[in-house]
Amino acid sequence: MKKLFMFLMLLVTVHAATQLGINEKLGTMVPLDLTFINEKGERVTLKKLMDGKPTMISLNYFRCAGICTPQLNDMAKMLGRLDLAENIDYKVITIGFAEDEGYELAAAKRKTMLSSIPRDYVHDAWHFVIGENNSSAIIADKVGFTYEKSVSPAGVVDYIHPAALIMLSPEGKVTRYLNGIEQLPFDVKMALMEAGQGKIGPTIAKNLLYCFAYDPKAKTYIFKWEKIAATLMFAIMFAFFIYLVRTSRRDDDQENHQNKGDN
């Protein structure tokens, strides 16, 4: 029994490690009174940023050396081809979740992304913001976006995190997840139109990509293996649990058989 208890405790720990990524919370209401600091250093509420429009949000950090920049580059490309009127049919908000990044970084990243859109684009449709009073962490939790801070031996701070676009209805309801760094304009258009009606849609692209960490000494990207290792450990522990249950039953049967023989 003691062995089984210890195994179950280990199983819970490993299972918790596998939760890193997107834990879908379709239908959840995000509080619109959350406040952020925009790219101008102004304090704004989520309600003001959304302006009563269906909104797609991305969660990133602006010094990310992994998938954030490719994701934002793809967003800029996709928004340039999107068959909807920006700032009228939808809004876009990129939320920085790194605790040590200021609005200046958000402004610089926004300028780069907007200038890369290959057509005239209404700048007010896409805002880059950072959290205030832990608002970035709160909204990440509300939409099920889980990430983990890591510090390398060299002291470099990185975050292990997924890449996804998350759609909100004008009232702040989570209506759809589009996972990955590349999105088709048609998929985004349908997701935004459904969000405008408050309709919850199925998740697109179940395979999540995760951020790589950058090793400044080796000048290369390092794959974050923790999630895969945790998943493998979970499978191994589950198989071991089945083995323990079967072994315990066999021992009990042998003991009962022996007791009957003694009687």
C-alpha positions in Angstrom: 0.0 0.0 0.0 2.9 2.4 0.8 4.4 1.7 -2.6 1.1 2.4 -4.3 0.7 5.7 -2.4 4.2 6.9 -3.3 3.5 5.9 -6.9 0.3 7.9 -7.0 2.1 11.0 -5.6 4.7 10.7 -8.3 2.0 10.3 -10.9 0.3 13.5 -9.8 3.6 15.4 -10.1 4.4 14.1 -13.5 0.9 14.8 -14.7 1.1 18.4 -13.5 4.3 18.8 -15.6 2.5 17.7 -18.8 -0.1 20.5 -18.4 2.3 23.1 -19.9 0.9 24.5 -23.1 -2.8 25.2 -24.0 -5.5 23.9 -21.6 -8.6 24.9 -23.5 -11.2 26.9 -21.7 -13.8 27.4 -24.4 -16.8 29.4 -23.2 -14.8 31.0 -20.3 -15.4 34.7 -19.8 -12.3 36.9 -19.6 -12.8 40.0 -17.3 -12.9 43.1 -19.5 -11.8 45.3 -16.7 -8.2 44.0 -16.7 -5.8 46.8 -17.2 -2.7 46.9 -19.4 0.0 49.3 -20.5 -0.1 50.0 -24.2 2.7 50.8 -26.6 2.4 54.5 -25.7 2.8 53.9 -22.0 -0.9 54.5 -21.4 -3.1 52.6 -19.0 -6.0 50.9 -20.8 -8.6 48.3 -20.1 -9.2 45.2 -22.1 -12.6 46.5 -22.8 -11.2 49.7 -24.4 -8.6 47.7 -26.4 -11.4 45.4 -27.8 -13.7 48.3 -28.5 -16.7 46.0 -28.8 -15.2 43.9 -31.6 -14.3 40.3 -31.9 -10.7 40.1 -30.9 -7.8 37.7 -31.5 -5.1 37.7 -28.9 -1.6 36.3 -28.9 0.6 35.9 -25.8 4.3 36.5 -26.4 7.4 38.0 -24.9 9.2 40.5 -26.9 12.8 39.4 -26.4 11.8 35.8 -27.3 14.5 34.1 -29.4 12.2 31.2 -30.3 8.8 31.0 -31.9 7.4 34.4 -30.9 9.0 36.3 -33.8 8.0 33.7 -36.4 4.5 33.7 -35.0 4.2 37.5 -35.1 5.7 37.6 -38.6 3.1 35.1 -39.8 0.4 37.2 -38.1 1.5 40.3 -40.0 1.5 38.4 -43.3 -1.9 36.8 -42.5 -3.5 40.2 -41.5 -2.3 41.7 -44.7 -4.3 39.1 -46.6 -7.3 38.8 -44.3 -10.6 39.5 -46.0 -12.1 41.6 -43.2 -11.9 45.3 -42.3 -9.5 45.8 -39.5 -10.6 48.0 -36.7 -14.2 47.6 -37.9 -14.7 43.8 -38.1 -12.0 42.8 -35.6 -9.2 43.8 -33.2 -5.8 42.2 -32.5 -4.0 42.3 -29.2 -0.5 41.0 -28.6 0.0 40.6 -24.8 3.5 40.5 -23.4 3.7 38.2 -20.3 7.4 38.7 -19.4 7.6 40.5 -16.0 10.7 42.4 -16.8 9.7 43.9 -20.2 8.6 47.5 -20.6 6.2 49.1 -23.0 9.1 50.4 -25.0 9.8 46.9 -26.2 6.2 46.4 -27.0 6.3 49.7 -29.1 9.4 48.6 -31.0 8.0 45.2 -31.8 4.7 46.7 -32.9 6.4 49.2 -35.2 8.4 46.3 -36.8 5.3 44.1 -37.3 3.1 46.9 -38.7 5.7 48.0 -41.2 6.0 44.5 -42.5 2.3 44.3 -43.5 2.4 44.5 -47.3 -0.5 47.0 -47.6 -2.0 50.0 -45.9 -3.2 48.7 -42.5 -5.1 50.6 -39.9 -2.5 50.8 -37.1 -5.1 51.2 -34.3 -6.4 47.6 -35.1 -3.3 45.9 -33.6 -2.0 46.8 -30.2 1.0 45.5 -28.3 0.6 45.7 -24.5 2.3 44.6 -21.3 0.6 43.6 -18.0 -0.3 45.8 -15.1 -1.1 44.4 -11.6 -0.4 40.9 -13.0 -3.0 41.2 -15.7 -1.0 39.3 -18.3 -0.7 36.3 -16.0 -4.4 36.6 -15.1 -5.6 36.6 -18.7 -3.2 33.7 -19.6 -4.8 31.7 -16.8 -8.3 32.6 -17.9 -7.6 31.4 -21.5 -5.6 28.3 -20.4 -2.2 29.5 -21.8 0.4 28.0 -19.5 4.1 28.9 -19.6 7.1 28.5 -17.5 10.1 30.8 -16.7 13.5 29.2 -17.0 17.0 30.6 -16.2 20.0 29.1 -17.9 23.3 28.6 -16.1 24.5 31.7 -17.8 21.7 33.7 -16.3 19.7 34.0 -19.5 15.9 34.2 -18.9 13.6 32.3 -21.2 10.0 31.1 -21.1 8.8 27.8 -22.3 5.4 28.5 -23.9 3.2 27.5 -26.8 2.1 29.5 -29.8 -1.6 30.1 -30.5 -4.2 32.6 -31.5 -7.1 32.8 -29.1 -10.4 34.3 -30.2 -12.7 36.4 -27.9 -16.2 37.5 -28.5 -17.0 41.2 -28.0 -18.2 40.2 -24.5 -14.9 38.5 -23.7 -15.9 34.9 -24.2 -13.3 32.4 -25.4 -14.6 31.0 -28.6 -11.8 29.3 -30.4 -8.1 28.4 -30.4 -5.9 28.3 -33.5 -2.7 26.6 -32.5 0.7 26.9 -34.1 2.6 29.8 -35.7 1.1 29.7 -39.2 -2.6 30.4 -39.8 -4.6 30.5 -43.0 -6.5 33.8 -43.6 -9.7 31.9 -44.2 -9.5 30.0 -40.9 -8.9 33.3 -39.1 -11.8 35.0 -40.9 -14.2 32.2 -40.0 -13.0 32.2 -36.4 -13.4 36.0 -36.1 -16.9 35.9 -37.7 -18.0 33.1 -35.2 -16.5 35.1 -32.4 -18.5 38.1 -33.4 -21.6 35.9 -33.0 -20.4 34.4 -29.7 -20.3 30.9 -31.3 -17.8 28.4 -29.9 -15.8 26.6 -32.6 -13.6 23.5 -32.7 -9.9 23.9 -32.2 -7.8 24.2 -35.4 -4.3 22.5 -35.6 -4.1 20.3 -32.5 -0.3 20.0 -32.8 1.3 22.7 -30.6 4.7 24.1 -31.1 6.8 25.1 -28.1 9.3 27.8 -27.6 13.0 26.8 -27.9 15.6 28.4 -25.6 18.5 30.2 -27.0 22.1 29.4 -25.9 24.1 32.6 -26.3 27.4 30.8 -25.9 26.7 28.1 -28.5 24.7 30.5 -30.6 22.1 27.9 -31.2 18.6 26.9 -30.2 18.0 24.2 -27.5 14.9 22.1 -27.6 12.9 22.1 -24.4 12.6 18.4 -23.8 10.8 18.6 -20.4 7.3 18.1 -21.7 8.2 15.1 -23.8 10.1 13.6 -21.0 7.2 14.2 -18.6 4.8 12.5 -21.0 7.1 9.5 -21.4 7.5 9.3 -17.6 3.7 9.4 -17.2 3.3 6.5 -19.6 6.0 4.5 -17.8 4.6 5.2 -14.4 1.1 4.2 -15.6 2.5 0.9 -16.9 4.3 0.4 -13.5 1.1 1.1 -11.7 -0.7 -1.7 -13.7 2.2 -4.0 -12.8 2.0 -3.2 -9.1 -1.8 -3.8 -9.1 -1.4 -7.2 -10.9 1.5 -8.2 -8.6 -0.5 -7.3 -5.5 -3.5 -9.3 -6.7 -1.2 -12.3 -7.5 0.4 -12.1 -4.0 -3.0 -11.9 -2.4 -4.3 -14.9 -4.3 -1.2 -16.9 -3.3 -1.6 -15.9 0.3 -5.3 -16.9 0.3 -4.4 -20.2 -1.3 -1.7 -20.9 1.3 -4.1 -20.0 4.1 -6.7 -22.5 2.8 -4.0 -25.2 2.5 -3.0 -24.6 6.1 -6.6 -24.9 7.3 
